[in-house]
Amino acid sequence: MNTTRRPLAIRMHPADNVAVVANEGGLAAGTVMPDGLVLREKVPQAHKLALTDIEAGGVVRRYNVPVGYAKRAIAAGSWVHERLLDIPAARALEGLPMATVPAPTWEPLEGYTFDGYVNPDGSVGTRNLLAITTTVQCVAGVVGIAAERIRAELLPLYPNVDGVVALEHSYGCGVAIDAPGAEIPQRTLRHISMNPNFGGELLMVSLGCEKLQPDRLMPPGTLPLRPAGATLNNVCLQDATHVGFMSMVDDIVQRARPILERLNARRRQTVSASKLVVGVQCGGSDAFSGITANPAVGKMADLVVRAGGTVMFSENTEVRDAVDQLTSRAATPEVAEAIVRELDWYDHYLARGRADRAANTTPGNKAGGLSNIAEKAMGSVVKSGSAAIASVLPPGEKLRPDQTGLVFAATPASDFICGTLQLAAGMNLHVFTTGRGTPYGLAACPVVKVATRTELARRWHDLMDLNAGRIADGEQTIEETGMALFKLLLEVASGRQRTWAERWRLHNALVLFNPAPVT
Amino acid sequence: MNTTRRPLAIRMHPADNVAVVANEGGLAAGTVMPDGLVLREKVPQAHKLALTDIEAGGVVRRYNVPVGYAKRAIAAGSWVHERLLDIPAARALEGLPMATVPAPTWEPLEGYTFDGYVNPDGSVGTRNLLAITTTVQCVAGVVGIAAERIRAELLPLYPNVDGVVALEHSYGCGVAIDAPGAEIPQRTLRHISMNPNFGGELLMVSLGCEKLQPDRLMPPGTLPLRPAGATLNNVCLQDATHVGFMSMVDDIVQRARPILERLNARRRQTVSASKLVVGVQCGGSDAFSGITANPAVGKMADLVVRAGGTVMFSENTEVRDAVDQLTSRAATPEVAEAIVRELDWYDHYLARGRADRAANTTPGNKAGGLSNIAEKAMGSVVKSGSAAIASVLPPGEKLRPDQTGLVFAATPASDFICGTLQLAAGMNLHVFTTGRGTPYGLAACPVVKVATRTELARRWHDLMDLNAGRIADGEQTIEETGMALFKLLLEVASGRQRTWAERWRLHNALVLFNPAPVT
């Protein structure tokens, strides 16, 4: 039953003075709401409706927090759009509540499993992929051709291998390799090569004269992929042994063969859901993101945490305005301090570039009813559910989160940079919510896309993996949708279900976060 | 005849106190040079040999300029490596010679032509390509699949079209779109869509909710691709008309068809060599870059300028230490001031990121005998030949250089960023010199690769298009090699010869220069 035909506006908290119009096509002027409120003007779908008169300068409250201040008096029944609001001031990073919220006392969730590829380091892959690590963009053309040949000639011989991923990136010389922040893209590339979906294997292609030398990318003796004494499995294009282009391609293809043999011999094993490392993200958001899909993801996150697994949430600029919610939910004061440290670093990074904080909200966000970053933040943080924040991960710094549970992986909000950094932190499953719609996909990891609205889920029926719009339609609760998503994740993790992005082979680029200048 | 078997060290100027060893494998300790100098130690190929005793603190002179100061006394016959040298201080940007060198009084070079595709705006393509412009990385997966379908299904029907180029890039939301410097990637994308090799056609794919809206990327009425009143030929994936993934792909493919019809009907016409817009670049350099390939490129540049054409040279950090050579060669004081303005902006950009100026020199450069950026600069600037610098192009700012002749296109030195910005400035032919070797290629434009050494040209026989190593071998003069390169460019521009990168379809990524932060 689709209940959106009767006028419906969703209020997130009883103290809110705005609600969000759920009906497709919005609601016309003169519409009478179930409680008798009459609309003074048309309010588009997903946009805010004033439930009470709001005086000039008065707070506009949603999620029980101020999302703006009225520039002029707003009468009940009005459309509360961005041009009527002053953005709340940035929340200062001093005097925050630190680890003040007691962790939820949850029963552990037991009995949930998936079938994955168990790696030597104990991590578990959801896919069985051959990755080709590269040190520099210079080699990308050659690696691309070698990967095509491996796909065409070798993969049919190794049917248990899911694919070949060329880890192409824009890193090259002409970067300030020792400037502050320059370690971030380097460690990101290092750690992404060890994503659980790559089976603990390494095939590297380098040029020879690049700044990021193989030994710098993979220091000897410090990494699972390069235990003490192990030589690197590296094809260096400038090596004197390479005579002609095809010898380079042949060398890469030949080196791939024994790895494919080993990968092909692997079998999925049933493991606990605690081996999930789920990265959550939203993009192309609308006001429904914070009402349907993101709260459902939050419920899923709680389930994964209760099952002993790991959930990473990210997007510095999108959670910045809800920082007090994060610090208060930190498991320990040290974790709260780490949250502050990361967001403070990011504040300074943005200030150095004189970036306008308000610029995060895109035209699409605004058209979708999100007035500003403050409102967007409330809807974004809800993806993290309600677990205590167990640890904080600076961008690209660690191969895996320090511990299981809910992790704040501090990354830029840019979809591709965030996804790349989550991959580098050991993500083996990606959940992406969208209200406006994006065909986002990654070669290295399945991406489960969750639509915020039924209309989008219908129209993009072969791009969206789950419809959280049923929440707004009154057909499913947030909890039910969260559980459905959790179960879908286990199916996808087990390879029993492929995501739409996998079926169409939709692969977005890896994009490195490099705060240092190029030269 | 290969003359490198006898000991050979090349001195660039009579006043130099070092020369560069030309022999493959270097020269052993005890080797007696033709002038009687005895080597005190082994000197590797392409590395510097002290021709005289140099006292501690003394200047080490090459190209008749200081490339370093001796940290301790260096005896004649020694290997002068980077650890013996202090780097010269950065040349200040005040008190420079401004437009002091009279322009060469050259005879115009007439009678040289190529067969190109004449565009409505008067520019000339060297290839006949269908480009697909994109507003945001989100659409890259869909566009990649559509491009593959166009290649497989449509291109065979339009044999006169050389290929399909999806202009994929990492720009997305999560960028500070209005921060200082953020205009650079936007105008780069705008102008790259109008590269002469794309025939003045536009096929754009947008998402719908991105910050960089189609109207912002291609403002109405201000561009050749969007004359006043013209609507954009844009496929917006979020449009309500798209039901399902395949409808998006189909839409792109269908929109491509009439453009392919028009492109296919075009014929090459004989035009003057003055229609060449050559971008020159070096990468994977060694000490031979500045002795063989780059001087030959300089001679080619002079020929193109004499023929009335345009040559762009770039790479801010690699020319920075030769700034006085550039300002003195400026055609007018205004051009000299523009050079200073661009390099000053770049100095500040690097200082803001606390980048180490010395970090430009890569491990490969150093292994190849280039001690530091000062020495590298001397070898880099020589690519620009000896014409007066006619104009200066800030990164991505203009669709075409203001005028023909020698142009300083101020870009970062990063190969891929520089190439991307030169494409955005109307480059229709790219010349790339390399000493260590790189398989560099671009989808949008032929790249002619010039090897600095015969050994590399032999080993990479199917990647290097011209061997400038013959200069060091004594087989060809710099002038002869420059003329051979000029004639090769006309063949490549005419489509009669394809470069190796084209034959293998080696395509490196477009990489945008974005000085603004990500968010």
Interface residues (C-beta under 8 A of the other chain):
Chain A: Q137 C138 V139 A140 G141 V142 G144 I145 E168 S170 G172 C173 G174 V175 A176 I177 D178 A179 P180 G181 L207 G208 C209 E210 K211 Q213 L237 Q238 A240 H242 V243 G244 F245 M246 M248 G283 G284 T317 Y349 L350 R352 G353 R354 A355 D356 A359 N360 T362 P363 G364 N365 A367 G368 P412 A413 S414 D415 F416 I417 C418 R436 G437 T438 P439 Y440 G441 R459 W460 H461 D462 L463 W500 A501 W504 R505 L506 H507 N508 A509 V511 F513 P515 A516 P517 V518 T519
Chain B: Q137 C138 V139 A140 G141 V142 G144 I145 E168 S170 G172 C173 G174 V175 A176 I177 D178 A179 P180 G181 L207 G208 C209 E210 K211 Q213 L237 Q238 A240 H242 V243 G244 F245 M246 M248 G283 G284 T317 Y349 L350 R352 G353 R354 A355 D356 A359 N360 T362 P363 G364 N365 A367 G368 P412 A413 S414 D415 F416 I417 C418 R436 G437 T438 P439 Y440 G441 R459 W460 H461 D462 L463 W500 A501 W504 R505 L506 H507 N508 A509 V511 F513 P515 A516 P517 V518 T519
